[in-house]
Amino acid sequence: MNDMRMTERARLMQDIKISARDVNVYYGATRAINDVSIDIRDKTVTAFIGPSGCGKSTFLRCFNRMNDTIESARVTGTIELDGRDIHAPDLDPVQLRARVGMVFQKPNPFPKSIYDNVAYGPKIHGLAASKADLDDIVERALRRAALWDESKDRLTASGTSLSGGQQQRLCIARAIATEPEVLLMDEPASALDPIATAQIEELIDELKENYCVVIVTHSMQQAARVSQRTAFFHLGDLVEYGDTGQIFTNPKNERTESYITGRIG
């Protein structure tokens, strides 16, 4: 029995893509994240839920060091990607962001063609040896983002000419064109209509086959639909983390239950 437990633990450890320990985030003197520790599994959708201003997005931005771009922000604690400290002095944040892609709340395509939006990252990181290679990368990313059929005949058109839902899928294609291992999504459907939201959710379900996906969402229903693991944040604390079904049907913490049932939020 002990051997079985050890084997299961070893398997779970192998599945861990991101490991955070005792992470605090400060904006000036204000602490936004309080001693958060979490292990996030590979090829799984992990949802961060909680009321507005509870620290979900701040913590998400720790994983690709986006908080480094905010002058007043300071991060303490340890975050590892595949067992490597992402704050190690010899780790280039630009290279980290190629491995850890990000999709933001509002679609933000570059004022360039659909093709150039997707080709931008691979060009910067030298991932294509020729125009043919670049063409292949662009097509593959657009196919994975479920946008190829709608865009293949208009690749020279501006990315901003697409509908809101298409623009968000273009941003997903842009994020995955550098072949990241992790995809961070900060409320990726909150600016979209219900049909576009359903398309993004379907896409997220497919993306987990190839990526570790971490999504911040204000919608508990969305978290329940798309994620396998859910973390509930409240006032900067990670209150509870576990399988999505358990969090929504049998939460262990009173604060989680209060949020799920609408008593706080």
Secondary structure, DSSP 8 states (H G I E B T S, - for coil): -HHHHHHHHHHHHHHEEEEEEEEEEEETTEEEEEEEEEEEETTSEEEEE-STTSSHHHHHHHTTTGGGGSTTEEEEEEEEETTEETT-TT--HHHHHHHEEEE-SS----SSBHHHHHHHHHHHTT--SSHHHHHHHHHHHHHHTT-HHHHTT-TTSBGGGS-HHHHHHHHHHHHHTT--SEEEEESTTTTS-HHHHHHHHHHHHHHTTTSEEEEE-S-HHHHHHH-SEEEEEETTEEEEEEEHHHHHHS-SSHHHHHHHTTS--
